Amino acid sequence: MNISKYNFLLLVTLFIFNLTLFSQDTNEPDIKYTIGVKELLYDNKSLYENDSITYFSYISQITENIANNLKSTNRTNVVMANSIQSVNENLADNLDVTDNKTWTKKKKSKVNYTVHGSINKIKFINMGIKGYKSQISFTIRIIDNVTNKTVHSAEFESSNSPIEIAKTAAFSSAIKTVNEAQVEFFKSYFALRTTIYKIEDASKTSAKTVKINLGKNDGVSKKDQFTVFQIEFENGVKVDEIDIGLIKVKSIGNMKTICQVAKGGKDILSLFDKDNKESLICELKIKKK
């Protein structure tokens, strides 16, 4: 087993993924949770026979696939470990992400959750002259880094992938079949978070309607409701989020949405600060399984 060659393959994969991280728009207030994606665990006896390096590259692709699906939800910041051992202690201790040796994305922020898991199966079926069919199975776990407990988990298994002429192509086709399920899994736990763009209508004492910085492009629907939180800071550090209100979608634009204030209009009006919009955060209400 040539670990050094494997780490090289992993670093190349993470470098390519990292290029997309820095293309994110940095003009908006950064109110998203930061999620650390760790390399999935594996059983080298059951997965690797005579071709360990090739299988290591498949593990790298699965880890990258998970990170890309998480990033595609546009609900979190995503950081990845540079090596297998580099963040075992850091994630558990919830340290600041400020060291580029540890994370591929250098960003001063807490790693709120860890996405980790295990690979259960990587299998290739020889279909004769037609080529190969691949079967993949893996488990994803979301870990709260404060409690170090798993808060959400699911198993993903490829299905109905086409036969391909080469094993690498068969593997790529198989992993694509679980993309949609992964995205829905992440959306079921990590809620959309945004800020209030402006108070649309208000009485002298209470906000009646507000415009938020999300729209159809972000997947907002007419049935959606958002909890409004006041963010409390001490010495520039966030220490708490206090539930102060509830808003319901009224009309949706492509990038903005007007919401009716259902609860907490007085607090929303008094606490809204156009020069510090991230002091109030609106979080989509979702039913966590």
N, C-alpha and C positions, 0 to 999 in steps of 0.2 A: 504494500500500500504506500504510494508516494504522496504523502500529505503536502509536501512543498509544491508539487505540481498542481495539486488540487486547490491549494490556497491561491496560487497564481490565477487559475481559471475563475475562482470565486471573485477575486479582486477585479479582474477584467469585467466581469458581469456587473459588479456593483458600481464600477466607474461609469459604465454606460448608463446605468439606471440613475446615477447621481447627476448626470448632465441634465436630466429632465427636472430634477428637484429645484435647481437654481433658476429654471425658467419660470417659476411661479411668480405671479404678480405680488410685489412687495409693498404696493401702495395702500392696500387695505389693512385695517388693524388686525393684528395676529391674535385671534381669539380661539383658534382651533386647538384641540388636544394634540400633543405630540406622542406619536406611537413608535416604539422601537421594534423593528422586525428582526428576529433572530433566525439563524439557520435552523432548519428542521432537524430533529434527531433521526437517526437511522440505525438499523442493525446491519453491520457490514457482513455478517455471516450469511444472512438470508438474502441480501440484495446483490452482493458483489461476489462473483465467482472468479472469473479470469480477466475481467475488464473493469477494474476498480476505478480508473481515472475517468472512463466514459460515464460510469454511474455517478461519480462525483459531479460531473458536469450537469447531469440530469437533476441532481439535488439543487444545484445552484439555480437552474432554470425554474424549478418549482418555487424556491424562495423568492426569486425575482418576480415570478408570476403573482404570488400572494401580495407582494409589496405594490405592484402595479395596480392590481384590483382594488386594494385599499386606497391608494392614491386617487384612482379614478372616481371614487365617491365624492371627492372634493370636500370631505368632512374632517380631515385630519392632516397634520404635518407628519411626514414619514421619514424616519431615519433608519439606517441599516448598519449592522456591525461589520467591521472590516475583517474580522477573523472569528474563528469558532469560540475562542476563550475570552475575547477582549472585553465583553460586557456582562459576564456572569454576575460579578459582584455589583457593577454599576447599576444595573437595572433593579436589582433587589433593594439597593440603597437609595434609588431615585435621585441620583446625582445630577448636577447641571451638565447639560450637553454643551461643553465648551472646548473639548479636546478633539481636534481633527484626527488624532491617532486612533481614537475610539470609534468615532462615527464618521460616515462618509459625508454627512451634511453638518457643517459647523454652524451651530445655532444656539444662542443662550436661552435655554428653555428647559423646563422639566420634562423628563420622559414619563408621561402619565400612565401609559399602559405598555405592556409587551405583547407582541403577537409571536407566538411560538407554536410548536407542535411536533408531530412525528410522521414519518413516511411509513405507510403500512405495506405498500406494494408498488413495485415497478416491474411490469411483466411484458414480454414480447411474444406474440404468437406468430409462428412461421406459417404463412398462407401459401407456400409454394412459389410458383412463378409470379403470382400476384404481388408478393411482397410481405409486409408485416402489419400486424395490428397490435396496438399497445393498450395496456390496461394500467391505470394509475389510481392509487388510493392513498389519502393522507388526512390527518386530523389537524385542525387549527384550534388553538386555545388563545383566548384573550385574558391576560393576567393584569390585575390591578396592582401597580407597583407600590402602593401604600400598604395594602394588606398582604400582598404577595399571594393572593388567592385567585384561582381561575373564576372569572365571572361570566364567561360565555364560551361555548365550544361546539364544534360540529365536525362530522366526517364528510369528506368529499371523495366521490368515486367517478371516474370517467365512464361515459356510456355512449354507444352508437357512434364511435369515431370511425372514420373511413380507413380502408386498407391503403397503405402507402408503400412505395417501392423500397424505401430505406427506413431503418429503425429510427433515425433522428427525426425524420418527417412524421413517422407514425406517433412518436412521443409528442411532438408539437401539436398534432391534430387531437390527440387524446386530452391534453391539458386544456385546450380551448373549450372542451365540452363542460368544464366546471367553472368557467369564468363568471357566468351569470349568477350561479348559486353563491359564489364567494362574495360578489358585490352585494347581493341581498342579505347575506349573513352579516357583513360589516355595517350595512345600513340599519339593520335591526338592532344594533347596539349603539353605534355612534351617531348621535343626532346632528342634524344641521344646526349650526350656530351662526348668528349674524348680529348686526347692530341696527339701531333705529337711524334711518337716514334723516328724517325730520318729522315733527308733529304736524299732521295735515290739518286737523281740526280740534279745537279745544274750547272749553268754557273758561271762565276766569280762574277756575280752581282745578279743573280736571281735563286730561287728554281724552278725546273721543275717538279719533282715528290717527294712525301713524303709518308712515311709509318705511319699509324695511329694505335692507340691501340684498334681497334674494328675489328670484322670479322663476318664470317657466324654465329658463336655462339651467336652473339649479334643481328642478324637479318639484317645485312647490305646487300643491293642488288646492282646490277650493275648499276641501274639507279639513285642511291643516289648521292646527292651533299651535301657538308658541307661548311657552312660559317666559316671562320677563324676569331677569335676575339683576339685582344691584351687585356690582363687584366692589368688595371692600379691600382697601390697600393699607398696609402699614409699612412705612419707610420705603415706599415704592414697590413692595412685594404683595401680590394678591394673597389674601388670607381667608377669604370667604366669598360665597355666592349666596345672596339672600333672595328668596322668591318674593317678588313684590307685585306681580300681576299676570294677566293672561290676555292674549290678543288672538283674534280669529280672522282668517283670510276673508277679505271682502272682494277685491279685484286684483288680478295678476297681470303684470307686464312681463316682458322678457327678462329684465334685470332687477326690477323693483316690484314690490307688492304692497298694496294698501290693506291695512288690517283694522278691524273694529276692536276697540278696547273693551274687553268683557269684564275685567277686574283690575283694580289698582291704578285707575286713571289719574288720581290725585298724586300718587307717588311718581308715576311715570313723568307727569308734567313737571313736577318740582325737581326731579333728579336728572332729567335729560340735559346733557351738556353738548352743544353742537361742536365745541372745540375738544371734547374728550368723549367721543361717542362710544368707545369701548367700556365706559363705566356702567353701561346698561347692555346686557346681552340677552338676545332672544333665542331660545332653544326649542326646536321642534319637539312636540310631545309625541313620543313613540311608545308602543307597548313592548317592553323588553321581555324576551322569552326566558 
